[in-house]
Amino acid sequence: MSIRVGIVGVRGLSVIQALRDTPGVEVTALCDLDAAVLEQAAARWEIPRSYRIYGDMLAGPVDAVIVATPMQLHVQQTIEALHAGKHVLSEVTAGCSMDELFWLVEEVERSGLVYMMAENYIYTPEMQQVIAMAAAGCFGSLYYGEGEYLHNLDNILTYPDGRPSWRRWWQLGTRGLFYPTHSLGPLMKCFAGDRIESLVAMGSGWHTRQDLRQEDTSVALLRLSSGGMIRLRVDCISRRPHAMNNHTLQGTRGVYESPRTGGTHVVSLIPPGEDVDAATWQPLSDYTRYLPERYRKAPEHALRAGHGGGDYFIVQDFIDAVRGLKPPAIDVYEACEWTAVGLLSSLSVSNESRLMRMPDFRSRDRRDQITIL
């Protein structure tokens, strides 16, 4: 089955090598508003068709679309693609309002087409290994996780000509955890089959940038249907180095800890009956037998792709879903639930840290389920 792919937004070029390496896949179109960037990218990657008008690309020879535009455009452009009969791989977040998330679920269900969210932090080698270990029961019954996304955005809040960028309004122009999926997604894949039932969020106040609506740090506590708990932190303002992969996973038989400031990913697995005081930390690399085989046998250029190969393998899973070989790795229900954590956290923070109920996006009466508890 040959698949023709169109990319809207040049950010999507991060996955173009993976598309080219996939048999039977051709990148036939590129769309971007910036004519100079569009022309240069199309020439560099030898993409035969380039468009400045998205609708024109959808009317052309494409079977699937990668949506890699600013986040406030994701739902609109995804729905347009679905109505044009195209499968969609969308960058994070899935949307920017609860209504958008409801529209998105309904349109994906109506279309019968593949929708997948491109949450690439799930695809880092370390998290792929930890997810596999959790599935194998290495940590026992999971009941707690932590995830943090710490990334100062000062250098991308303005365009080169000095104008405020979209991020100033759609990311740092809101309160709460506006960008939760990087820190949350890998944890939810470890808590496989679980869902988020409620959350409460709190902000630190304004200390570094009083001109922004986003507080320096926002923290949320999530309650899962299993009774488990997840703590999330998003901080894109504090003056500190980028910390990409901050995760903790705790179960009844073991724990995983990522390195906070460089160093080694570690685990401690404690068999039943073993003295906890005698427990030691072991490098995660001692358990590489749990690393998925495709990572162990990947070509070098695949592992050099963004996020430790994540930007490479996420494309393979999307194409396999389009071909009907497997379900989407991050389906529309997961995409909306994880995105809704940010949206509901904003409501929680703005209402004196009130507890918010998460709608079940799989339910037909999902629109009626948002409740302040």
C-alpha positions in Angstrom: 0.0 0.0 0.0 1.6 3.2 -1.2 1.0 6.3 1.1 1.5 9.9 0.0 2.2 12.3 2.8 1.8 16.0 3.0 3.4 18.1 5.8 1.9 21.4 7.0 4.4 23.5 9.0 8.2 23.1 8.5 8.5 21.7 12.0 7.3 18.5 10.5 10.5 18.2 8.5 12.0 16.6 11.6 10.5 13.3 10.6 11.1 13.5 6.9 14.1 11.0 7.0 11.9 8.5 8.7 9.2 8.9 6.1 11.8 8.4 3.3 13.2 5.3 5.0 9.7 3.7 5.1 9.0 1.5 2.1 6.0 2.6 0.1 5.8 6.1 1.6 6.4 9.3 -0.4 6.4 12.9 0.8 4.5 14.6 -2.0 3.7 18.1 -0.5 4.8 20.7 1.9 2.7 23.7 3.1 3.9 26.8 5.1 2.9 30.4 5.2 6.6 31.6 4.9 7.3 31.6 1.2 11.0 31.8 1.6 11.2 29.0 4.1 8.8 26.9 2.0 10.8 27.3 -1.2 14.1 26.5 0.6 12.8 23.4 2.4 11.0 22.0 -0.7 14.2 22.4 -2.7 16.4 20.8 -0.1 14.2 17.8 0.4 13.1 17.5 -3.2 9.4 17.7 -2.3 7.6 18.0 -5.6 4.7 20.2 -4.5 4.7 23.2 -2.2 1.7 25.2 -1.0 1.0 28.3 1.0 -2.8 27.6 1.2 -3.5 24.5 3.3 -6.8 23.7 1.5 -4.9 23.5 -1.8 -2.6 20.9 -0.3 -5.5 18.9 0.9 -7.0 18.9 -2.6 -3.8 17.5 -4.0 -2.3 14.0 -4.1 -1.9 13.2 -0.4 -3.3 10.4 1.7 -2.1 11.5 5.1 -1.1 14.8 6.7 1.4 15.7 9.4 0.2 18.7 11.3 3.2 20.6 12.6 1.9 24.1 13.0 1.4 26.3 16.1 -0.8 24.5 18.6 -3.8 26.8 18.2 -4.1 25.5 14.6 -4.0 21.8 15.4 -7.7 21.0 15.7 -8.8 23.2 12.9 -6.3 21.7 10.5 -6.9 18.2 11.7 -10.6 18.4 11.1 -10.1 19.9 7.7 -7.8 17.0 6.8 -10.3 14.5 8.1 -13.1 16.0 6.1 -10.8 15.8 3.0 -10.4 12.1 3.7 -6.8 12.3 5.0 -5.3 10.4 8.0 -3.6 12.7 10.5 -0.5 12.7 12.7 -0.7 15.8 14.9 1.9 17.5 17.0 1.2 18.2 20.6 -0.9 19.5 22.2 -4.1 18.0 20.6 -6.0 21.3 21.1 -6.3 24.5 23.0 -9.8 24.3 24.6 -12.1 21.7 26.0 -14.6 22.3 23.2 -11.9 21.7 20.6 -11.2 18.3 22.2 -14.8 17.3 22.0 -15.0 18.4 18.4 -11.8 16.4 17.7 -13.1 13.2 19.2 -16.4 13.4 17.4 -14.8 14.1 14.0 -12.3 11.3 14.3 -15.1 8.9 15.3 -17.2 10.1 12.4 -14.4 9.8 9.9 -13.2 6.3 10.6 -9.7 7.6 9.7 -6.5 7.3 11.6 -5.6 10.1 14.1 -2.5 9.9 16.2 -0.8 12.4 18.4 2.9 12.8 17.9 4.0 12.7 21.6 7.7 11.9 21.0 8.8 11.8 24.7 7.2 8.4 24.9 9.6 7.2 22.2 12.9 8.0 23.8 14.9 4.8 24.3 14.9 5.0 28.1 11.2 5.5 28.3 10.5 2.7 25.8 12.5 0.4 28.0 10.8 1.5 31.2 7.4 1.1 29.6 8.3 -2.4 28.6 9.6 -3.2 32.1 6.3 -1.9 33.6 4.3 -4.1 31.2 6.4 -7.1 32.2 5.6 -6.4 35.9 9.2 -5.5 36.9 8.0 -2.7 39.2 5.0 -4.7 40.5 1.7 -2.8 40.9 2.2 0.9 40.0 0.8 3.5 42.2 2.9 6.7 41.8 4.7 8.6 39.1 6.3 12.0 38.6 7.0 13.9 35.4 8.5 17.3 34.8 9.0 19.5 31.8 11.5 22.2 32.5 12.4 24.3 29.5 13.0 28.1 29.5 11.3 29.6 26.4 12.7 33.1 26.5 14.5 32.8 23.2 11.4 31.8 21.2 8.9 34.3 22.7 9.7 36.7 19.8 10.2 36.3 16.1 13.5 37.5 14.6 11.9 40.9 13.7 11.0 41.4 17.4 7.3 40.7 17.1 5.8 38.5 19.9 5.5 34.9 18.7 2.4 32.8 19.1 4.0 31.1 22.1 3.6 34.3 24.2 -0.2 34.0 23.9 -1.0 30.3 23.4 1.6 29.0 25.9 2.8 31.6 28.3 -0.4 33.6 28.0 -2.3 31.1 30.2 -2.1 29.7 33.7 -1.6 26.1 34.7 0.3 23.3 32.9 -0.2 24.4 29.3 2.1 21.8 27.9 1.6 18.6 30.0 2.0 15.8 27.4 5.8 15.5 27.4 5.9 14.8 31.2 2.6 12.9 31.3 2.6 10.7 28.2 5.4 8.3 29.2 3.9 7.8 32.7 0.4 7.0 31.3 1.9 4.4 29.0 3.4 2.8 32.0 0.0 2.9 33.8 -1.4 1.0 30.8 -5.2 0.8 30.6 -5.6 3.4 33.4 -7.2 6.8 33.0 -7.2 10.2 34.8 -10.2 10.8 37.0 -9.5 14.2 38.6 -6.8 16.7 39.2 -5.9 19.7 41.3 -3.3 22.4 40.3 -1.4 25.2 41.9 1.0 27.9 40.7 4.0 29.4 42.2 3.1 33.0 41.5 5.1 35.5 39.4 8.8 36.0 40.2 10.8 36.0 37.0 8.5 37.5 34.4 5.6 39.6 35.7 4.6 40.5 32.2 3.4 37.0 31.4 0.2 35.3 32.6 2.0 31.9 33.0 3.4 31.6 36.5 7.1 30.5 37.0 6.2 27.0 38.0 2.9 25.1 37.9 2.3 21.8 39.6 -0.7 19.3 39.3 -1.7 16.2 41.2 -3.6 13.7 39.2 -5.8 10.9 40.6 -6.1 7.8 38.4 -9.0 5.4 38.2 -6.8 2.7 39.7 -6.3 4.9 42.8 -2.7 5.7 41.7 -1.3 9.3 41.7 0.8 11.3 39.4 2.6 14.6 40.1 3.4 16.9 37.2 5.5 20.1 37.0 5.7 22.4 34.0 8.2 25.3 34.1 9.1 27.3 31.0 10.0 30.6 32.7 12.5 29.9 35.5 16.1 30.8 34.6 17.7 27.3 34.5 19.0 24.8 32.0 16.7 22.6 30.0 15.9 19.3 31.8 14.2 17.1 29.3 13.6 13.8 30.9 12.6 14.0 34.5 10.5 11.0 35.5 9.9 8.8 38.5 7.9 5.6 38.6 7.1 3.7 41.8 5.5 0.3 42.2 5.1 -2.4 44.8 8.3 -4.2 43.7 10.5 -1.5 42.3 11.2 2.1 41.3 12.7 4.0 38.3 14.4 7.3 38.6 15.7 9.4 35.7 18.7 11.6 36.1 17.6 15.2 36.9 20.8 17.0 35.8 22.7 14.5 33.7 24.0 11.1 34.7 22.5 7.7 34.7 18.9 6.4 34.6 18.6 4.0 37.5 16.2 1.3 38.8 15.8 -0.6 42.0 13.9 -3.9 41.8 13.1 -5.5 45.1 11.8 -9.1 45.0 9.2 -10.1 47.6 10.8 -11.0 50.9 14.0 -9.2 50.2 15.3 -6.8 52.9 14.5 -3.3 51.6 17.5 -1.9 53.5 19.8 -4.0 51.4 18.3 -2.7 48.1 20.7 -0.9 45.7 20.4 1.2 42.6 21.3 -0.4 39.3 21.8 1.3 35.9 18.8 1.0 33.6 21.3 -0.2 31.0 21.6 -3.5 33.0 18.1 -4.3 31.7 18.5 -3.6 28.0 16.9 -6.9 27.3 13.6 -5.0 27.8 14.5 -2.3 25.2 12.4 -3.0 22.1 14.2 -4.8 19.4 13.8 -2.1 16.8 15.8 0.3 19.0 18.6 -2.3 19.4 18.8 -2.9 15.7 18.1 0.6 14.4 20.2 2.3 11.8 22.6 4.9 13.2 20.8 7.8 11.5 17.5 6.7 13.1 19.0 6.9 16.6 20.4 10.4 15.7 16.9 11.6 15.0 15.3 13.9 17.6 14.6 12.6 21.1 16.9 9.7 20.9 15.2 8.2 17.8 11.7 9.1 18.9 11.1 11.3 15.9 12.0 8.3 13.7 9.9 5.5 15.3 6.8 7.6 15.8 6.5 7.8 12.1 6.8 4.1 11.7 3.9 3.5 14.1 1.7 6.1 12.3 2.3 4.5 8.9 1.6 1.1 10.4 -1.7 2.4 11.8 -2.6 3.9 8.4 -2.0 0.5 6.8 -4.2 -1.2 9.4 -1.3 -3.2 10.9 -1.8 -1.8 14.5 -3.9 0.8 16.3 -2.5 4.4 16.7 0.2 4.4 19.4 -1.4 7.6 20.9 -5.1 7.6 19.9 -7.5 10.5 20.0 -8.9 9.5 23.4 -5.4 9.5 25.0 -4.5 12.7 23.1 -7.5 14.6 24.4 -7.2 13.3 28.0 -3.5 14.2 28.3 -4.1 17.6 26.7 -7.1 18.2 29.0 -4.8 18.0 32.0 -3.4 21.4 30.9 -6.7 23.0 30.2 -8.4 21.8 33.4 -5.3 22.7 35.4 -5.8 26.3 34.2 -9.3 26.2 35.6 -8.1 24.7 38.9 -5.4 27.3 39.4 -7.8 30.2 38.5 -10.4 28.8 41.0 -8.1 28.7 44.1 -6.8 25.2 43.3 -10.3 23.5 43.1 -10.4 19.8 42.3 -11.5 19.2 38.6 -13.1 16.0 37.2 -11.7 14.7 34.0 -14.3 13.8 31.4 -14.1 10.3 30.0 -13.5 11.1 26.3 -14.6 7.5 25.3 -18.1 8.1 26.8 -20.9 9.3 24.6 -22.0 11.8 27.4 -18.4 13.2 27.7 -19.5 16.8 27.3 -21.6 16.7 30.5 -18.8 15.4 32.7 -16.6 18.4 33.5 -17.3 19.2 37.1 -15.6 21.3 39.8 -15.7 19.0 42.8 
